[in-house]
Amino acid sequence: MRFLAAIGALAIVAGIGMGVFFFGGYYSVAGTNEDPAAVTWALTRVRTASINRHANDSPPASFGDAAMVQAGAKAYASFGCANCHGAPGVMWQKYSEGLHPYPPDLKKVAGDLSPAQLFWVIKNGINMTGMPSFEQAGAKDDEIWSIAAFVKKLSDVSDGDYKAWSASAEPKK
Ligand code: HEC
């Protein structure tokens, strides 16, 4: 009994300590804070597992068609993905260096993500990171599928192709 009471007392003290730490403003929310390696590892695992479990939509039959990839390039430009992730021949904005976690080079991650996973991430965003939900930003499902198709093909897209396909893109309002 005494042992259990001691555990209970410790839990209460720990709870109060955490309350003071977080609500007293001692925890720093600065974006420059490096996460401990274990936290980064855990967050990456949680993100990957979550995307794997949630991404269940089937791509449309036309997924990967040239027309769809080109429409995707235009939508990619309109929705401003290049600001954070860059694009063929387009540098990402300087401010993206200040994002934490850092936006990945999509050419490098496109091979690891299935069409359904790309669709889900672009549609829903990634909570507590700079990655927005493009459904909330007004993108329709067919636009999101086309963006996913473009991202899948990124490593084959030349600077000139991207320039031509995105030439008539207007920023979304
Ligand atoms: C404001 C900056 C910003 C914009 C704009 C943005 N992203 Fe992201 N994106 C991020 C960040 C930051 C991450 C990393 C999140 C993480 O590490 O969990 C990310 C992650 C991703 C991932 C997941 C990579 C992975 O390994 O799971 C994909 C795919 C992606 N973005 C695609 C897009 C597309 C397509 C667009 C445009 C429709 C876009 N992003 C617009 C910041 C942005």
Residues whose N, C-alpha, C, O or C-beta is under 5 A from the ligand:
A	BS01	HEC	F79 G80 C81 C84 L99 P101 Y102 P103 P104 V109 V121 I122 I126 T129 G130 M131 P132 F134 I147
